[in-house]
Amino acid sequence: MKAAVLGAGAWGTAISCVLAARMEVTLWARDAKQAQSIAATRRNARYLPGLEIAPSVKVTADLGEAARNAQLVLAATPVAGLRELLSQLNGSAVIWLCKGFEEGSGELPHQIAAATLGDKARYGALSGPSFAEEVARGLPCALTLASRDAAFAKEAATLLHGGRMRVYYSADLVGVEIGGAVKNVMAIAAGISDGLGLGLNARAALITRGLAEITRLGVALGGQPETFMGLAGAGDLILTATGDLSRNRRVGMELARGRSLKDVVANLGHVAEGVHSAREAAKLAKARGVEMPVTEAVTAVLEARLTPAAAVERLLARESKMER
């Protein structure tokens, strides 16, 4: 079994090492110098410096070489790079690891895949609560592999499942992708709350109401309600909104401390998908008539229309209503 992991960021590097224990893996890095460095040192100094990459993982900057004869391709680029990457692939089954909306188009990864790979292609998303650093260290995790092709979802999940990585499967691709995209927005909100020192009660309230927003939007787009109670919904949200390794939560905390978004993003060193997803989620919610006050507040902070403190006060000032 040959797998190609396209993208040598933290998550791509981590899953390469996990899968290398039971299949032939090639890791593709866009940057030739990075590929050479990883191959020579067996470390990804920029994204996962503490991880020793398995000797069996082949590293290359040649996309054609990486994808050639691969039975499964794992696209580990950010959403912003997914369209370009998928347009260069031909004939392989593809699973993407990114979560979020494409900036500008507002499209989810499955919409990008349909446009670039065609309706007959076999593809899906791997999502759920998973910090790359912990996966790389061999700590247990549970994920969901979703595809509109239920047979492919089961087949691909079976291939990836093993060791300390448990993989479930789902046919609710829309629900799984909405959960993965919008939870990053809620993690920024939780980070703002923590950065302002608002306490554990406030954080719990934000996570709970955030999950309600995710569910409302997901169901409006055709997702199944039960999906949002699972790994790709509540599970991923809880991890990203509370974990110290969360990049999106870190963005919120730094904004609450008075730093500009430009400086926060520049110093992060990794992509925080919630920064781009907030605006797109808010636009989509407005177009669908879905109420998402937390998402709107986060968007206002990111666009510097509200300070973090003012955004909190706006949410607290909302009238009492039935919980739903």
C-alpha positions in Angstrom: 0.0 0.0 0.0 1.4 3.4 -1.0 0.3 6.7 0.4 1.3 10.2 -0.7 1.1 13.0 1.9 1.1 16.3 0.1 2.2 19.1 2.4 5.1 19.0 4.9 3.5 21.2 7.6 3.0 19.9 11.1 -0.1 17.7 10.4 1.3 16.3 7.1 4.6 15.4 8.8 2.9 13.8 11.8 0.5 11.6 9.8 3.4 10.5 7.6 5.2 9.1 10.6 2.0 7.4 11.9 1.2 5.7 8.6 4.8 4.8 7.8 4.5 2.0 10.5 2.2 0.0 8.2 2.5 1.4 4.6 4.9 3.0 2.1 4.7 6.7 2.5 6.1 9.6 0.5 6.0 13.1 2.0 5.9 16.0 -0.5 7.2 19.5 0.4 6.5 22.4 -1.9 9.8 24.0 -1.0 12.8 22.0 -2.4 15.2 23.3 0.4 12.7 22.1 3.0 12.5 18.7 1.4 16.3 18.4 1.3 16.6 19.5 4.9 13.9 17.0 6.1 15.5 14.2 4.1 19.0 14.9 5.4 18.2 15.5 9.1 15.0 13.4 9.4 13.4 16.4 11.2 11.0 19.1 10.2 12.8 22.0 11.9 10.1 24.6 11.1 6.9 22.8 12.0 7.7 19.8 14.3 11.2 20.2 15.5 10.9 17.7 18.2 9.8 14.8 16.0 12.2 12.3 14.5 10.8 11.3 11.1 10.8 7.6 10.4 13.6 6.6 8.0 11.1 4.8 5.8 9.3 8.1 4.9 10.5 9.2 1.5 10.7 13.0 1.1 10.5 14.8 -2.2 9.7 18.2 -3.7 8.6 16.5 -6.9 4.8 16.3 -6.8 4.5 13.9 -9.7 6.9 11.5 -8.1 5.1 11.7 -4.7 1.7 11.0 -6.2 2.8 8.4 -8.8 1.2 5.0 -8.1 -0.2 6.1 -4.8 -3.4 4.3 -3.8 -4.3 7.1 -1.4 -3.4 10.7 -1.5 -3.6 12.8 1.7 -3.7 16.6 0.9 -2.2 18.3 3.9 -2.0 21.9 2.6 -4.0 24.8 4.1 -7.4 25.5 2.5 -5.8 28.4 0.6 -3.5 25.9 -1.3 -6.0 23.1 -1.9 -7.4 24.2 -5.2 -4.0 24.6 -6.8 -2.9 21.2 -5.4 -5.9 19.2 -6.4 -5.9 20.7 -10.0 -2.5 19.0 -10.4 -3.7 15.5 -9.4 -5.1 12.9 -11.7 -6.9 9.7 -10.9 -6.0 9.2 -7.3 -8.4 8.8 -4.3 -7.9 12.0 -2.2 -8.4 12.8 1.4 -7.8 16.3 2.7 -6.8 17.2 6.2 -7.5 21.0 6.1 -10.5 22.6 7.7 -12.1 25.9 6.7 -13.5 28.0 3.9 -11.6 29.2 0.9 -11.1 33.0 1.3 -13.0 34.9 -1.4 -15.1 32.1 -2.8 -16.3 31.0 0.6 -16.2 27.4 -0.6 -15.6 24.3 1.6 -13.0 21.8 0.5 -15.5 19.4 -0.9 -16.7 22.1 -3.3 -13.2 22.8 -4.4 -12.6 19.1 -4.9 -15.8 18.7 -7.0 -14.6 21.6 -9.3 -11.1 20.4 -9.7 -11.4 16.6 -9.6 -14.8 16.1 -11.1 -17.9 14.4 -9.7 -16.7 10.9 -10.5 -13.5 11.3 -8.3 -13.4 9.5 -5.0 -12.6 12.0 -2.2 -13.3 12.9 1.4 -12.2 14.7 4.5 -10.3 13.5 7.6 -11.4 15.6 10.6 -11.8 15.5 14.3 -9.8 16.5 17.5 -6.2 16.1 16.6 -3.2 18.3 17.5 -0.3 17.3 15.2 2.2 17.4 18.0 0.4 14.7 20.0 -0.3 12.6 17.0 3.4 12.7 16.1 4.3 11.6 19.6 2.1 8.5 19.2 -0.5 9.6 21.7 -4.1 8.2 21.1 -6.6 10.1 18.9 -9.9 9.4 17.3 -10.9 11.0 13.9 -13.8 10.9 11.4 -13.3 10.2 7.7 -16.3 11.6 5.7 -17.3 11.2 2.1 -20.5 11.5 0.2 -19.5 8.1 -1.1 -20.3 5.9 1.9 -18.4 2.9 0.5 -15.3 5.0 0.0 -15.5 6.6 3.5 -15.5 3.1 5.0 -12.7 1.9 2.7 -10.5 4.9 3.4 -11.2 4.8 7.1 -10.2 1.2 7.2 -6.9 2.0 5.5 -6.0 4.8 7.8 -7.2 3.2 11.0 -4.6 1.5 13.1 -2.1 1.9 15.9 -3.1 4.6 18.2 -5.2 6.4 15.6 -8.8 5.3 15.6 -10.7 6.3 12.5 -14.5 6.3 12.2 -16.4 6.9 9.0 -19.3 9.1 7.9 -21.3 9.9 4.9 -22.1 13.5 6.2 -19.3 15.3 4.4 -21.0 18.7 4.7 -21.6 18.4 8.5 -18.0 17.2 9.1 -16.6 20.1 7.1 -18.8 22.7 8.8 -17.8 21.4 12.2 -14.1 21.6 11.3 -14.3 25.0 9.8 -16.4 26.9 12.3 -14.9 25.4 15.4 -11.8 27.5 14.6 -13.9 30.6 14.9 -15.2 29.6 18.2 -11.7 28.8 19.4 -10.7 32.4 18.7 -13.7 33.5 20.8 -12.7 31.2 23.6 -9.1 32.6 23.4 -10.5 36.1 23.7 -12.5 35.1 26.7 -9.4 33.5 28.3 -7.2 36.4 27.4 -9.5 38.9 29.0 -9.6 36.7 32.2 -13.3 36.1 32.0 -13.1 32.7 33.7 -14.1 29.1 33.1 -17.8 29.8 33.3 -17.6 32.2 30.3 -15.4 29.8 28.3 -17.9 26.9 28.9 -20.8 29.2 27.8 -19.0 30.2 24.6 -18.2 26.6 23.7 -21.8 25.6 24.3 -23.3 28.5 22.4 -20.7 28.1 19.7 -21.7 24.5 19.2 -25.3 25.7 18.8 -24.2 28.1 16.0 -22.1 25.4 14.3 -25.1 23.1 14.4 -27.6 25.6 13.1 -25.3 26.5 10.1 -24.5 22.9 9.4 -28.1 21.7 9.4 -29.1 24.7 7.1 -26.5 23.5 4.6 -27.6 19.9 4.7 -25.6 18.4 7.5 -27.0 15.9 10.0 -27.6 17.1 13.6 -25.9 14.1 15.2 -22.7 14.9 13.3 -22.2 17.9 15.5 -22.4 15.9 18.7 -19.5 13.7 17.5 -15.8 13.9 16.9 -15.9 16.4 14.1 -18.3 18.6 15.9 -18.2 18.8 19.7 -14.9 16.8 20.0 -12.9 19.1 17.7 -14.5 22.2 19.2 -13.7 21.3 22.8 -10.1 20.5 21.9 -9.5 23.6 19.8 -11.2 26.0 22.3 -9.4 24.7 25.4 -6.0 23.2 24.3 -2.8 25.1 24.8 -1.6 23.8 21.4 -4.5 25.5 19.6 -3.3 28.2 17.2 -6.8 29.7 16.8 -7.2 30.0 20.6 -3.8 31.6 20.8 -4.9 34.2 18.2 -7.9 35.1 20.4 -5.7 35.4 23.5 -3.2 37.7 21.9 -5.9 39.9 20.5 -7.4 40.2 23.9 -4.0 41.3 25.2 -4.0 44.2 22.8 -1.9 43.0 20.0 -2.8 43.7 16.4 -4.1 40.9 14.2 -1.2 41.5 11.7 1.4 41.0 14.5 -0.4 38.0 15.9 -0.5 36.2 12.6 3.1 37.2 11.6 4.4 35.7 14.9 2.3 32.5 14.8 4.5 30.6 12.4 1.5 28.4 11.3 -1.8 29.0 9.6 -4.8 29.8 11.9 -7.7 28.9 9.6 -10.3 30.7 11.9 -8.9 34.1 10.9 -10.2 33.5 7.3 -13.1 31.3 8.2 -14.9 33.8 10.5 -15.7 36.3 7.7 -16.8 33.5 5.3 -18.9 31.8 7.9 -20.6 35.1 8.9 -21.4 35.8 5.2 -22.8 32.4 4.7 -24.9 32.6 7.8 -26.4 35.9 6.7 -27.2 34.6 3.2 -28.9 31.6 4.8 -30.7 33.5 7.5 -28.9 31.7 10.3 -28.3 33.5 13.6 -24.6 33.4 14.6 -23.8 36.1 17.1 -20.6 34.7 18.4 -19.3 34.4 14.8 -20.3 37.9 14.0 -18.6 39.2 17.2 -15.3 37.4 16.3 -15.5 38.8 12.8 -15.9 42.3 14.1 -12.8 41.9 16.3 -10.7 40.5 13.5 -11.8 43.4 11.2 -11.0 45.9 14.0 -14.6 47.1 14.1 -14.9 46.1 17.8 -12.4 45.7 20.6 -12.4 42.3 22.2 -13.9 43.8 25.4 -16.6 45.6 23.4 -17.5 42.4 21.5 -18.0 40.6 24.9 -20.2 43.3 26.1 -22.3 43.2 23.0 -22.8 39.4 23.4 -23.8 39.9 27.1 -26.2 42.7 26.3 -28.3 40.4 24.0 -31.9 39.9 25.3 -32.9 36.7 27.1 -34.5 34.0 24.9 -35.3 30.4 24.8 -32.3 28.1 24.5 -32.0 26.3 21.2 
